[in-house]
């Protein structure tokens, strides 16, 4: 798969969600292309987050770098 054609907003959203990133990387190219095509209809950040979170497995906790940074340093 040519990652140069990955929409920037989708790439950034996947990169900030480790579980989604791991799942996306393991997907066959055909599934990746279908997922990218579903992203083309996304209009808001909330919709994008929901789409990317659908890749992540429910039983995995997010990495620390995904937490609210302000809360980490309290």
N, CA, C and O atoms as a Maestro MAE file, in Angstrom:
{
 s_m_m2io_version
 :::
 2.0.0
}

f_m_ct {
 s_m_title
 :::
 protein
 m_atom[296] {
  # First column is atom index #
  i_m_mmod_type
  r_m_x_coord
  r_m_y_coord
  r_m_z_coord
  i_m_residue_number
  s_m_chain_name
  s_m_pdb_residue_name
  s_m_pdb_atom_name
  i_m_atomic_number
  :::
  1 25 0.841 -1.187 0.000 1 A "UNK " " N  " 7
  2 3 0.000 0.000 0.000 1 A "UNK " " CA " 6
  3 2 0.881 1.244 0.000 1 A "UNK " " C  " 6
  4 15 1.911 1.293 0.671 1 A "UNK " " O  " 8
  5 25 0.465 2.226 -0.749 2 A "UNK " " N  " 7
  6 3 1.193 3.490 -0.823 2 A "UNK " " CA " 6
  7 2 0.634 4.446 0.235 2 A "UNK " " C  " 6
  8 15 -0.450 5.004 0.064 2 A "UNK " " O  " 8
  9 25 1.377 4.627 1.320 3 A "UNK " " N  " 7
  10 3 0.917 5.485 2.416 3 A "UNK " " CA " 6
  11 2 0.958 6.965 2.055 3 A "UNK " " C  " 6
  12 15 0.464 7.792 2.821 3 A "UNK " " O  " 8
  13 25 1.529 7.317 0.923 4 A "UNK " " N  " 7
  14 3 1.524 8.718 0.486 4 A "UNK " " CA " 6
  15 2 0.124 9.177 0.117 4 A "UNK " " C  " 6
  16 15 -0.141 10.378 0.069 4 A "UNK " " O  " 8
  17 25 -0.777 8.234 -0.146 5 A "UNK " " N  " 7
  18 3 -2.152 8.581 -0.491 5 A "UNK " " CA " 6
  19 2 -3.080 8.577 0.713 5 A "UNK " " C  " 6
  20 15 -4.282 8.797 0.565 5 A "UNK " " O  " 8
  21 25 -2.547 8.334 1.893 6 A "UNK " " N  " 7
  22 3 -3.331 8.352 3.120 6 A "UNK " " CA " 6
  23 2 -3.672 9.800 3.474 6 A "UNK " " C  " 6
  24 15 -2.771 10.631 3.593 6 A "UNK " " O  " 8
  25 25 -4.960 10.116 3.644 7 A "UNK " " N  " 7
  26 3 -5.322 11.492 4.011 7 A "UNK " " CA " 6
  27 2 -4.612 11.904 5.307 7 A "UNK " " C  " 6
  28 15 -4.519 11.118 6.250 7 A "UNK " " O  " 8
  29 25 -4.124 13.124 5.342 8 A "UNK " " N  " 7
  30 3 -3.341 13.618 6.472 8 A "UNK " " CA " 6
  31 2 -4.099 13.521 7.789 8 A "UNK " " C  " 6
  32 15 -3.542 13.067 8.788 8 A "UNK " " O  " 8
  33 25 -5.361 13.939 7.804 9 A "UNK " " N  " 7
  34 3 -6.126 13.901 9.047 9 A "UNK " " CA " 6
  35 2 -6.306 12.475 9.550 9 A "UNK " " C  " 6
  36 15 -6.241 12.236 10.756 9 A "UNK " " O  " 8
  37 25 -6.529 11.536 8.657 10 A "UNK " " N  " 7
  38 3 -6.668 10.138 9.046 10 A "UNK " " CA " 6
  39 2 -5.342 9.585 9.556 10 A "UNK " " C  " 6
  40 15 -5.314 8.877 10.562 10 A "UNK " " O  " 8
  41 25 -4.262 9.896 8.885 11 A "UNK " " N  " 7
  42 3 -2.937 9.437 9.304 11 A "UNK " " CA " 6
  43 2 -2.582 9.936 10.693 11 A "UNK " " C  " 6
  44 15 -2.054 9.184 11.512 11 A "UNK " " O  " 8
  45 25 -2.870 11.201 10.959 12 A "UNK " " N  " 7
  46 3 -2.584 11.765 12.282 12 A "UNK " " CA " 6
  47 2 -3.459 11.134 13.357 12 A "UNK " " C  " 6
  48 15 -2.989 10.849 14.459 12 A "UNK " " O  " 8
  49 25 -4.721 10.917 13.039 13 A "UNK " " N  " 7
  50 3 -5.635 10.314 14.014 13 A "UNK " " CA " 6
  51 2 -5.217 8.884 14.342 13 A "UNK " " C  " 6
  52 15 -5.259 8.478 15.504 13 A "UNK " " O  " 8
  53 25 -4.819 8.128 13.342 14 A "UNK " " N  " 7
  54 3 -4.370 6.749 13.583 14 A "UNK " " CA " 6
  55 2 -3.059 6.751 14.364 14 A "UNK " " C  " 6
  56 15 -2.867 5.920 15.252 14 A "UNK " " O  " 8
  57 25 -2.169 7.665 14.044 15 A "UNK " " N  " 7
  58 3 -0.864 7.718 14.706 15 A "UNK " " CA " 6
  59 2 -0.974 8.053 16.194 15 A "UNK " " C  " 6
  60 15 -0.088 7.691 16.968 15 A "UNK " " O  " 8
  61 25 -2.031 8.728 16.603 16 A "UNK " " N  " 7
  62 3 -2.186 9.095 18.013 16 A "UNK " " CA " 6
  63 2 -2.942 8.053 18.817 16 A "UNK " " C  " 6
  64 15 -3.137 8.224 20.020 16 A "UNK " " O  " 8
  65 25 -3.368 6.981 18.175 17 A "UNK " " N  " 7
  66 3 -4.087 5.903 18.852 17 A "UNK " " CA " 6
  67 2 -3.314 4.618 18.597 17 A "UNK " " C  " 6
  68 15 -3.455 4.002 17.540 17 A "UNK " " O  " 8
  69 25 -2.499 4.214 19.563 18 A "UNK " " N  " 7
  70 3 -1.580 3.083 19.369 18 A "UNK " " CA " 6
  71 2 -2.306 1.786 19.002 18 A "UNK " " C  " 6
  72 15 -1.848 1.052 18.127 18 A "UNK " " O  " 8
  73 25 -3.425 1.497 19.657 19 A "UNK " " N  " 7
  74 3 -4.167 0.276 19.354 19 A "UNK " " CA " 6
  75 2 -4.708 0.306 17.928 19 A "UNK " " C  " 6
  76 15 -4.666 -0.704 17.224 19 A "UNK " " O  " 8
  77 25 -5.213 1.459 17.503 20 A "UNK " " N  " 7
  78 3 -5.718 1.594 16.142 20 A "UNK " " CA " 6
  79 2 -4.570 1.482 15.130 20 A "UNK " " C  " 6
  80 15 -4.724 0.863 14.077 20 A "UNK " " O  " 8
  81 25 -3.438 2.075 15.451 21 A "UNK " " N  " 7
  82 3 -2.267 2.002 14.569 21 A "UNK " " CA " 6
  83 2 -1.819 0.555 14.389 21 A "UNK " " C  " 6
  84 15 -1.568 0.113 13.268 21 A "UNK " " O  " 8
  85 25 -1.721 -0.181 15.496 22 A "UNK " " N  " 7
  86 3 -1.313 -1.584 15.413 22 A "UNK " " CA " 6
  87 2 -2.285 -2.391 14.562 22 A "UNK " " C  " 6
  88 15 -1.868 -3.216 13.748 22 A "UNK " " O  " 8
  89 25 -3.565 -2.156 14.749 23 A "UNK " " N  " 7
  90 3 -4.583 -2.885 13.982 23 A "UNK " " CA " 6
  91 2 -4.523 -2.499 12.506 23 A "UNK " " C  " 6
  92 15 -4.629 -3.364 11.636 23 A "UNK " " O  " 8
  93 25 -4.356 -1.213 12.217 24 A "UNK " " N  " 7
  94 3 -4.311 -0.743 10.827 24 A "UNK " " CA " 6
  95 2 -3.117 -1.350 10.095 24 A "UNK " " C  " 6
  96 15 -3.244 -1.787 8.951 24 A "UNK " " O  " 8
  97 25 -1.974 -1.377 10.744 25 A "UNK " " N  " 7
  98 3 -0.761 -1.915 10.126 25 A "UNK " " CA " 6
  99 2 -0.937 -3.400 9.805 25 A "UNK " " C  " 6
  100 15 -0.420 -3.877 8.795 25 A "UNK " " O  " 8
  101 25 -1.657 -4.128 10.647 26 A "UNK " " N  " 7
  102 3 -1.847 -5.563 10.452 26 A "UNK " " CA " 6
  103 2 -2.929 -5.909 9.432 26 A "UNK " " C  " 6
  104 15 -3.052 -7.067 9.033 26 A "UNK " " O  " 8
  105 25 -3.713 -4.920 9.006 27 A "UNK " " N  " 7
  106 3 -4.790 -5.179 8.051 27 A "UNK " " CA " 6
  107 2 -4.226 -5.448 6.658 27 A "UNK " " C  " 6
  108 15 -3.207 -4.870 6.280 27 A "UNK " " O  " 8
  109 25 -4.885 -6.327 5.890 28 A "UNK " " N  " 7
  110 3 -4.490 -6.506 4.484 28 A "UNK " " CA " 6
  111 2 -4.734 -5.210 3.712 28 A "UNK " " C  " 6
  112 15 -5.565 -4.394 4.110 28 A "UNK " " O  " 8
  113 25 -4.014 -5.023 2.617 29 A "UNK " " N  " 7
  114 3 -4.121 -3.782 1.844 29 A "UNK " " CA " 6
  115 2 -5.548 -3.472 1.404 29 A "UNK " " C  " 6
  116 15 -5.953 -2.310 1.399 29 A "UNK " " O  " 8
  117 25 -6.308 -4.488 1.038 30 A "UNK " " N  " 7
  118 3 -7.687 -4.259 0.612 30 A "UNK " " CA " 6
  119 2 -8.540 -3.666 1.717 30 A "UNK " " C  " 6
  120 15 -9.338 -2.761 1.475 30 A "UNK " " O  " 8
  121 25 -8.372 -4.176 2.937 31 A "UNK " " N  " 7
  122 3 -9.117 -3.635 4.074 31 A "UNK " " CA " 6
  123 2 -8.679 -2.215 4.400 31 A "UNK " " C  " 6
  124 15 -9.501 -1.373 4.760 31 A "UNK " " O  " 8
  125 25 -7.379 -1.950 4.273 32 A "UNK " " N  " 7
  126 3 -6.878 -0.588 4.508 32 A "UNK " " CA " 6
  127 2 -7.524 0.385 3.533 32 A "UNK " " C  " 6
  128 15 -7.955 1.471 3.921 32 A "UNK " " O  " 8
  129 25 -7.590 -0.008 2.271 33 A "UNK " " N  " 7
  130 3 -8.174 0.873 1.250 33 A "UNK " " CA " 6
  131 2 -9.655 1.111 1.521 33 A "UNK " " C  " 6
  132 15 -10.143 2.227 1.342 33 A "UNK " " O  " 8
  133 25 -10.381 0.068 1.954 34 A "UNK " " N  " 7
  134 3 -11.795 0.240 2.301 34 A "UNK " " CA " 6
  135 2 -11.950 1.203 3.475 34 A "UNK " " C  " 6
  136 15 -12.839 2.054 3.473 34 A "UNK " " O  " 8
  137 25 -11.080 1.066 4.478 35 A "UNK " " N  " 7
  138 3 -11.132 1.938 5.645 35 A "UNK " " CA " 6
  139 2 -10.856 3.389 5.238 35 A "UNK " " C  " 6
  140 15 -11.524 4.308 5.711 35 A "UNK " " O  " 8
  141 25 -9.886 3.586 4.373 36 A "UNK " " N  " 7
  142 3 -9.552 4.931 3.899 36 A "UNK " " CA " 6
  143 2 -10.727 5.519 3.126 36 A "UNK " " C  " 6
  144 15 -11.030 6.704 3.268 36 A "UNK " " O  " 8
  145 25 -11.384 4.712 2.318 37 A "UNK " " N  " 7
  146 3 -12.541 5.203 1.556 37 A "UNK " " CA " 6
  147 2 -13.684 5.607 2.483 37 A "UNK " " C  " 6
  148 15 -14.390 6.576 2.204 37 A "UNK " " O  " 8
  149 25 -13.878 4.872 3.592 38 A "UNK " " N  " 7
  150 3 -14.904 5.266 4.570 38 A "UNK " " CA " 6
  151 2 -14.566 6.623 5.177 38 A "UNK " " C  " 6
  152 15 -15.468 7.388 5.518 38 A "UNK " " O  " 8
  153 25 -13.286 6.928 5.315 39 A "UNK " " N  " 7
  154 3 -12.845 8.202 5.872 39 A "UNK " " CA " 6
  155 2 -13.199 9.371 4.959 39 A "UNK " " C  " 6
  156 15 -13.394 10.488 5.439 39 A "UNK " " O  " 8
  157 25 -13.285 9.142 3.692 40 A "UNK " " N  " 7
  158 3 -13.530 10.242 2.742 40 A "UNK " " CA " 6
  159 2 -14.881 10.919 2.964 40 A "UNK " " C  " 6
  160 15 -15.070 12.068 2.566 40 A "UNK " " O  " 8
  161 25 -15.821 10.216 3.597 41 A "UNK " " N  " 7
  162 3 -17.129 10.800 3.876 41 A "UNK " " CA " 6
  163 2 -17.203 11.480 5.230 41 A "UNK " " C  " 6
  164 15 -18.240 12.046 5.577 41 A "UNK " " O  " 8
  165 25 -16.128 11.438 6.001 42 A "UNK " " N  " 7
  166 3 -16.108 12.011 7.345 42 A "UNK " " CA " 6
  167 2 -15.992 13.524 7.255 42 A "UNK " " C  " 6
  168 15 -15.154 14.053 6.525 42 A "UNK " " O  " 8
  169 25 -16.840 14.213 8.004 43 A "UNK " " N  " 7
  170 3 -16.859 15.672 7.943 43 A "UNK " " CA " 6
  171 2 -16.324 16.339 9.211 43 A "UNK " " C  " 6
  172 15 -15.825 17.463 9.147 43 A "UNK " " O  " 8
  173 25 -16.418 15.674 10.349 44 A "UNK " " N  " 7
  174 3 -16.028 16.330 11.597 44 A "UNK " " CA " 6
  175 2 -14.941 15.535 12.316 44 A "UNK " " C  " 6
  176 15 -14.704 14.364 12.019 44 A "UNK " " O  " 8
  177 25 -14.292 16.195 13.261 45 A "UNK " " N  " 7
  178 3 -13.266 15.534 14.072 45 A "UNK " " CA " 6
  179 2 -13.896 14.430 14.911 45 A "UNK " " C  " 6
  180 15 -13.283 13.385 15.128 45 A "UNK " " O  " 8
  181 25 -15.100 14.656 15.376 46 A "UNK " " N  " 7
  182 3 -15.792 13.659 16.191 46 A "UNK " " CA " 6
  183 2 -16.048 12.388 15.376 46 A "UNK " " C  " 6
  184 15 -15.860 11.279 15.876 46 A "UNK " " O  " 8
  185 25 -16.472 12.552 14.134 47 A "UNK " " N  " 7
  186 3 -16.699 11.397 13.262 47 A "UNK " " CA " 6
  187 2 -15.388 10.667 12.977 47 A "UNK " " C  " 6
  188 15 -15.349 9.437 12.948 47 A "UNK " " O  " 8
  189 25 -14.321 11.427 12.768 48 A "UNK " " N  " 7
  190 3 -13.013 10.841 12.506 48 A "UNK " " CA " 6
  191 2 -12.531 10.043 13.711 48 A "UNK " " C  " 6
  192 15 -12.031 8.929 13.561 48 A "UNK " " O  " 8
  193 25 -12.680 10.607 14.902 49 A "UNK " " N  " 7
  194 3 -12.278 9.905 16.124 49 A "UNK " " CA " 6
  195 2 -13.065 8.607 16.292 49 A "UNK " " C  " 6
  196 15 -12.507 7.581 16.681 49 A "UNK " " O  " 8
  197 25 -14.355 8.658 15.999 50 A "UNK " " N  " 7
  198 3 -15.191 7.465 16.123 50 A "UNK " " CA " 6
  199 2 -14.738 6.393 15.135 50 A "UNK " " C  " 6
  200 15 -14.677 5.213 15.482 50 A "UNK " " O  " 8
  201 25 -14.426 6.794 13.924 51 A "UNK " " N  " 7
  202 3 -13.960 5.856 12.906 51 A "UNK " " CA " 6
  203 2 -12.637 5.224 13.312 51 A "UNK " " C  " 6
  204 15 -12.478 4.007 13.208 51 A "UNK " " O  " 8
  205 25 -11.694 6.024 13.770 52 A "UNK " " N  " 7
  206 3 -10.384 5.505 14.170 52 A "UNK " " CA " 6
  207 2 -10.515 4.629 15.412 52 A "UNK " " C  " 6
  208 15 -9.869 3.586 15.507 52 A "UNK " " O  " 8
  209 25 -11.340 5.043 16.355 53 A "UNK " " N  " 7
  210 3 -11.535 4.238 17.563 53 A "UNK " " CA " 6
  211 2 -12.174 2.898 17.258 53 A "UNK " " C  " 6
  212 15 -12.021 1.949 18.027 53 A "UNK " " O  " 8
  213 25 -12.890 2.808 16.143 54 A "UNK " " N  " 7
  214 3 -13.488 1.527 15.763 54 A "UNK " " CA " 6
  215 2 -12.415 0.495 15.419 54 A "UNK " " C  " 6
  216 15 -12.678 -0.707 15.446 54 A "UNK " " O  " 8
  217 25 -11.222 0.954 15.100 55 A "UNK " " N  " 7
  218 3 -10.109 0.040 14.831 55 A "UNK " " CA " 6
  219 2 -9.534 -0.545 16.113 55 A "UNK " " C  " 6
  220 15 -9.084 -1.690 16.137 55 A "UNK " " O  " 8
  221 25 -9.551 0.246 17.170 56 A "UNK " " N  " 7
  222 3 -8.934 -0.171 18.431 56 A "UNK " " CA " 6
  223 2 -9.788 -1.246 19.093 56 A "UNK " " C  " 6
  224 15 -11.017 -1.207 19.038 56 A "UNK " " O  " 8
  225 25 -9.125 -2.188 19.707 57 A "UNK " " N  " 7
  226 3 -9.834 -3.233 20.431 57 A "UNK " " CA " 6
  227 2 -10.326 -2.659 21.750 57 A "UNK " " C  " 6
  228 15 -9.630 -1.876 22.397 57 A "UNK " " O  " 8
  229 25 -11.507 -3.045 22.134 58 A "UNK " " N  " 7
  230 3 -12.138 -2.482 23.330 58 A "UNK " " CA " 6
  231 2 -11.396 -2.795 24.613 58 A "UNK " " C  " 6
  232 15 -11.468 -2.026 25.572 58 A "UNK " " O  " 8
  233 25 -10.678 -3.920 24.648 59 A "UNK " " N  " 7
  234 3 -10.049 -4.329 25.901 59 A "UNK " " CA " 6
  235 2 -8.675 -3.701 26.126 59 A "UNK " " C  " 6
  236 15 -8.045 -3.967 27.150 59 A "UNK " " O  " 8
  237 25 -8.202 -2.887 25.210 60 A "UNK " " N  " 7
  238 3 -6.881 -2.282 25.364 60 A "UNK " " CA " 6
  239 2 -6.986 -0.893 25.959 60 A "UNK " " C  " 6
  240 15 -7.843 -0.102 25.565 60 A "UNK " " O  " 8
  241 25 -6.119 -0.601 26.903 61 A "UNK " " N  " 7
  242 3 -6.055 0.724 27.510 61 A "UNK " " CA " 6
  243 2 -5.210 1.632 26.620 61 A "UNK " " C  " 6
  244 15 -4.250 1.157 26.013 61 A "UNK " " O  " 8
  245 25 -5.530 2.909 26.521 62 A "UNK " " N  " 7
  246 3 -4.708 3.815 25.716 62 A "UNK " " CA " 6
  247 2 -3.329 4.026 26.339 62 A "UNK " " C  " 6
  248 15 -3.154 3.929 27.554 62 A "UNK " " O  " 8
  249 25 -2.369 4.314 25.485 63 A "UNK " " N  " 7
  250 3 -1.028 4.624 25.974 63 A "UNK " " CA " 6
  251 2 -1.051 5.947 26.719 63 A "UNK " " C  " 6
  252 15 -1.945 6.767 26.513 63 A "UNK " " O  " 8
  253 25 -0.060 6.156 27.592 64 A "UNK " " N  " 7
  254 3 0.026 7.371 28.390 64 A "UNK " " CA " 6
  255 2 0.059 8.613 27.511 64 A "UNK " " C  " 6
  256 15 -0.529 9.632 27.873 64 A "UNK " " O  " 8
  257 25 0.729 8.553 26.369 65 A "UNK " " N  " 7
  258 3 0.842 9.747 25.523 65 A "UNK " " CA " 6
  259 2 -0.496 10.188 24.943 65 A "UNK " " C  " 6
  260 15 -0.584 11.264 24.352 65 A "UNK " " O  " 8
  261 25 -1.529 9.385 25.099 66 A "UNK " " N  " 7
  262 3 -2.844 9.766 24.608 66 A "UNK " " CA " 6
  263 2 -3.684 10.447 25.687 66 A "UNK " " C  " 6
  264 15 -4.748 10.995 25.396 66 A "UNK " " O  " 8
  265 25 -3.212 10.411 26.914 67 A "UNK " " N  " 7
  266 3 -3.942 11.036 28.008 67 A "UNK " " CA " 6
  267 2 -3.822 12.562 27.906 67 A "UNK " " C  " 6
  268 15 -2.983 13.084 27.172 67 A "UNK " " O  " 8
  269 25 -4.665 13.255 28.646 68 A "UNK " " N  " 7
  270 3 -4.601 14.706 28.690 68 A "UNK " " CA " 6
  271 2 -3.301 15.102 29.392 68 A "UNK " " C  " 6
  272 15 -3.103 14.780 30.564 68 A "UNK " " O  " 8
  273 25 -2.444 15.779 28.696 69 A "UNK " " N  " 7
  274 3 -1.112 16.134 29.221 69 A "UNK " " CA " 6
  275 2 -1.228 16.967 30.498 69 A "UNK " " C  " 6
  276 15 -0.414 16.799 31.406 69 A "UNK " " O  " 8
  277 25 -2.192 17.837 30.590 70 A "UNK " " N  " 7
  278 3 -2.349 18.671 31.778 70 A "UNK " " CA " 6
  279 2 -2.624 17.837 33.020 70 A "UNK " " C  " 6
  280 15 -2.184 18.188 34.115 70 A "UNK " " O  " 8
  281 25 -3.362 16.715 32.852 71 A "UNK " " N  " 7
  282 3 -3.651 15.849 33.978 71 A "UNK " " CA " 6
  283 2 -2.443 15.034 34.415 71 A "UNK " " C  " 6
  284 15 -2.334 14.682 35.590 71 A "UNK " " O  " 8
  285 25 -1.543 14.730 33.503 72 A "UNK " " N  " 7
  286 3 -0.379 13.909 33.797 72 A "UNK " " CA " 6
  287 2 0.558 14.640 34.749 72 A "UNK " " C  " 6
  288 15 1.177 14.005 35.603 72 A "UNK " " O  " 8
  289 25 0.678 15.953 34.625 73 A "UNK " " N  " 7
  290 3 1.655 16.711 35.408 73 A "UNK " " CA " 6
  291 2 1.056 17.375 36.644 73 A "UNK " " C  " 6
  292 15 1.684 18.260 37.224 73 A "UNK " " O  " 8
  293 25 -0.125 16.975 37.054 74 A "UNK " " N  " 7
  294 3 -0.741 17.548 38.266 74 A "UNK " " CA " 6
  295 2 -0.171 16.922 39.492 74 A "UNK " " C  " 6
  296 15 -0.563 17.274 40.605 74 A "UNK " " O  " 8
  :::
 }
 m_bond[295] {
  # First column is bond index #
  i_m_from
  i_m_to
  i_m_order
  :::
  1 1 2 1
  2 2 3 1
  3 3 4 2
  4 3 5 1
  5 5 6 1
  6 6 7 1
  7 7 8 2
  8 7 9 1
  9 9 10 1
  10 10 11 1
  11 11 12 2
  12 11 13 1
  13 13 14 1
  14 14 15 1
  15 15 16 2
  16 15 17 1
  17 17 18 1
  18 18 19 1
  19 19 20 2
  20 19 21 1
  21 21 22 1
  22 22 23 1
  23 23 24 2
  24 23 25 1
  25 25 26 1
  26 26 27 1
  27 27 28 2
  28 27 29 1
  29 29 30 1
  30 30 31 1
  31 31 32 2
  32 31 33 1
  33 33 34 1
  34 34 35 1
  35 35 36 2
  36 35 37 1
  37 37 38 1
  38 38 39 1
  39 39 40 2
  40 39 41 1
  41 41 42 1
  42 42 43 1
  43 43 44 2
  44 43 45 1
  45 45 46 1
  46 46 47 1
  47 47 48 2
  48 47 49 1
  49 49 50 1
  50 50 51 1
  51 51 52 2
  52 51 53 1
  53 53 54 1
  54 54 55 1
  55 55 56 2
  56 55 57 1
  57 57 58 1
  58 58 59 1
  59 59 60 2
  60 59 61 1
  61 61 62 1
  62 62 63 1
  63 63 64 2
  64 63 65 1
  65 65 66 1
  66 66 67 1
  67 67 68 2
  68 67 69 1
  69 69 70 1
  70 70 71 1
  71 71 72 2
  72 71 73 1
  73 73 74 1
  74 74 75 1
  75 75 76 2
  76 75 77 1
  77 77 78 1
  78 78 79 1
  79 79 80 2
  80 79 81 1
  81 81 82 1
  82 82 83 1
  83 83 84 2
  84 83 85 1
  85 85 86 1
  86 86 87 1
  87 87 88 2
  88 87 89 1
  89 89 90 1
  90 90 91 1
  91 91 92 2
  92 91 93 1
  93 93 94 1
  94 94 95 1
  95 95 96 2
  96 95 97 1
  97 97 98 1
  98 98 99 1
  99 99 100 2
  100 99 101 1
  101 101 102 1
  102 102 103 1
  103 103 104 2
  104 103 105 1
  105 105 106 1
  106 106 107 1
  107 107 108 2
  108 107 109 1
  109 109 110 1
  110 110 111 1
  111 111 112 2
  112 111 113 1
  113 113 114 1
  114 114 115 1
  115 115 116 2
  116 115 117 1
  117 117 118 1
  118 118 119 1
  119 119 120 2
  120 119 121 1
  121 121 122 1
  122 122 123 1
  123 123 124 2
  124 123 125 1
  125 125 126 1
  126 126 127 1
  127 127 128 2
  128 127 129 1
  129 129 130 1
  130 130 131 1
  131 131 132 2
  132 131 133 1
  133 133 134 1
  134 134 135 1
  135 135 136 2
  136 135 137 1
  137 137 138 1
  138 138 139 1
  139 139 140 2
  140 139 141 1
  141 141 142 1
  142 142 143 1
  143 143 144 2
  144 143 145 1
  145 145 146 1
  146 146 147 1
  147 147 148 2
  148 147 149 1
  149 149 150 1
  150 150 151 1
  151 151 152 2
  152 151 153 1
  153 153 154 1
  154 154 155 1
  155 155 156 2
  156 155 157 1
  157 157 158 1
  158 158 159 1
  159 159 160 2
  160 159 161 1
  161 161 162 1
  162 162 163 1
  163 163 164 2
  164 163 165 1
  165 165 166 1
  166 166 167 1
  167 167 168 2
  168 167 169 1
  169 169 170 1
  170 170 171 1
  171 171 172 2
  172 171 173 1
  173 173 174 1
  174 174 175 1
  175 175 176 2
  176 175 177 1
  177 177 178 1
  178 178 179 1
  179 179 180 2
  180 179 181 1
  181 181 182 1
  182 182 183 1
  183 183 184 2
  184 183 185 1
  185 185 186 1
  186 186 187 1
  187 187 188 2
  188 187 189 1
  189 189 190 1
  190 190 191 1
  191 191 192 2
  192 191 193 1
  193 193 194 1
  194 194 195 1
  195 195 196 2
  196 195 197 1
  197 197 198 1
  198 198 199 1
  199 199 200 2
  200 199 201 1
  201 201 202 1
  202 202 203 1
  203 203 204 2
  204 203 205 1
  205 205 206 1
  206 206 207 1
  207 207 208 2
  208 207 209 1
  209 209 210 1
  210 210 211 1
  211 211 212 2
  212 211 213 1
  213 213 214 1
  214 214 215 1
  215 215 216 2
  216 215 217 1
  217 217 218 1
  218 218 219 1
  219 219 220 2
  220 219 221 1
  221 221 222 1
  222 222 223 1
  223 223 224 2
  224 223 225 1
  225 225 226 1
  226 226 227 1
  227 227 228 2
  228 227 229 1
  229 229 230 1
  230 230 231 1
  231 231 232 2
  232 231 233 1
  233 233 234 1
  234 234 235 1
  235 235 236 2
  236 235 237 1
  237 237 238 1
  238 238 239 1
  239 239 240 2
  240 239 241 1
  241 241 242 1
  242 242 243 1
  243 243 244 2
  244 243 245 1
  245 245 246 1
  246 246 247 1
  247 247 248 2
  248 247 249 1
  249 249 250 1
  250 250 251 1
  251 251 252 2
  252 251 253 1
  253 253 254 1
  254 254 255 1
  255 255 256 2
  256 255 257 1
  257 257 258 1
  258 258 259 1
  259 259 260 2
  260 259 261 1
  261 261 262 1
  262 262 263 1
  263 263 264 2
  264 263 265 1
  265 265 266 1
  266 266 267 1
  267 267 268 2
  268 267 269 1
  269 269 270 1
  270 270 271 1
  271 271 272 2
  272 271 273 1
  273 273 274 1
  274 274 275 1
  275 275 276 2
  276 275 277 1
  277 277 278 1
  278 278 279 1
  279 279 280 2
  280 279 281 1
  281 281 282 1
  282 282 283 1
  283 283 284 2
  284 283 285 1
  285 285 286 1
  286 286 287 1
  287 287 288 2
  288 287 289 1
  289 289 290 1
  290 290 291 1
  291 291 292 2
  292 291 293 1
  293 293 294 1
  294 294 295 1
  295 295 296 2
  :::
 }
}
